[in-house]
Amino acid sequence: MFRPSIGLPLPPIGLPLPPIGLPPGQLNVPPGTTARPERFGPERPARFDRRGNRGAVILYGSVYGWPYPYQYLPGTPEPSPPSPPPPPLPQSAIGRLRLDLPPGVDPQVYVDGYYAGLLSDANGGELTLDAGTHAIEMREAGYETLHVDVQIPVDRVITYRSGLKPIAPPPSPAIAVPPPPPPAPATIYMIPRCYVGNIPPSQALLPAGCDARDAVEFPPAR
């Protein structure tokens, strides 16, 4: 029986050869032809059928110097190339708005009608907004609501300085003050060409030449 030789003596293995577990393939050579392992390359090209599927591929290798064939199953799809990574998302154009208000107020800030938080919540009163026009509102109890439209540039900081106007308290209703009562009727004293009054002449400081005994009394009407 013919045994192929690889040209070198085989070293002793010392163990029985393990079973390969694959059925022997056909060498595709005519009967009676002596085939040498070195005539076959390590791999034969694949064959394709008319439907485009890869046919059976018979590869030849060696185990401990002896050739053996193994097969790829037909119809095995080829691995697809990795898909390219998605392009990075474009960054939106933004700018910043710094609100400079006098101390002692911490208004609620609304941007385009949406609540953005208290002024103290912002980083030093600075808001990061998309570039473009925005409507800003600041609301504080006891103050009038401040409305302002701002134009935010790209990659720049603009500062808005203003103060909140206190709401004037409503005027209190007028209290009707009753008129003072009329004076009580009193006796009138008169000294002709000298004195007229409701104080008795004896208690009054009369000018020189007047005599209190000349006084005439006019009692109040009943």
C-alpha angles and dihedrals in degrees: 000000000000118000118189117233127213091201097254130081113256114243116235110265098197094209132075113262112259117239113263094217095218126103114247111260130222115269090211092229127129118263114270093026116126109227121203119204093228091063092068123069123227091261138020120214118259122257123225126209124217092269092061096250119138111251129217113307116207113202125186124212136149137248114201089344096310120114120236132174128227132180141222112222114250120255096030106154118233116244112264118236115258114270115248116256115263115263115260116265114255114253115241119239111253139176138180135247121203116201112207111193130163116265120265097054129087106180128187110254122217122188116199089340095309122113110247099178137257121323089244090057091064120086099266090329091304123138126195110218139168113267113266139055120333135177113228125196128185119194127189130167110255093019134090116257111259117220122191135164115214134187111219114208123210116271093350138109123229125188126217116197121191144128133234116246114228116236110248112238114249114260114262116243115264115257114222110234113206115232117257115266117260116260116267114257113265138185114268119218123202134182109192112252090354120058143008124177149107093257115090110254090236089064097040129084102249124199119249115283095030120119119203090211089068092062120124119209124219108191119207118269115260 
